[in-house]
Amino acid sequence: MIYCEIVTLKDGRDCLLRNGTERDGKAVLDNFILTHEQTDYLLSYPDETNFTPEQEGRYLQEKTDSRNEIEILAVLDGEVVGTAGVDCVGPRAKTRHRAELGVSIDRKYWGLGIGRALTRACIDCARKAGYAQVELEVVAENETAIGLYLSEGFIEFGRNPLGFRSRHTGWQEIISMRLEL
């Protein structure tokens, strides 16, 4: 999928939201490693990625070439500062109406509106791809993200008290949320 939009952040700067391509592999991989070091709220740890920059680039190009999946980059002052993606839950008839959403942003840029802009961009892409529902999982302690998702219309539909097993804090409760499109 192709996406391109410029959004004005809370501090007045313009941030480019665009789909990733093969040439973005190293920058996106660097951002992935950084964001996964900065918070315990994401799905994995930096040492759990085994992608090379070339593999990341191919992954991004596959998403750009896809008709129903995308990886969107937030680019500020020429630097990738966040990413968000829409992935199909499954290709079979019973699940292909559902999309998964994931967002990560460099901590230096939290609070500027990048998360909201990326979330809205992903919702827009999911709607254009024909999905009926967007889903996500969020750590229950991540009140800022939960507030954002609720304000964008997501509703909670379940909790898993043993959803993540953090290396740092032990068990983390996961909230499942969804948005009907």
JOQUIJO-V543281 format. One line per field, one symbol per residue. burial: b if it has 24 or more other C-alpha atoms within 12 Angstrom, else e. A space follows every 10 residues. Layout:
BEGIN
burial = ???
END
This chain:
BEGIN
burial = bbbbeebebe eeeebbbbbb bbebbbbbbb bbbbbbbebb bbbeeeeeee eebeebbbbb bbbbeeebbb bbbbbbeeeb bbbbbbbbbe eeeeeebbbb bbbbbbeebb ebbbbbbbbb bbbbbbbebe bbbbbbbbbb eeeebbebbe ebebbeeeee eeebeeeeee ebebbbbbbe e
END
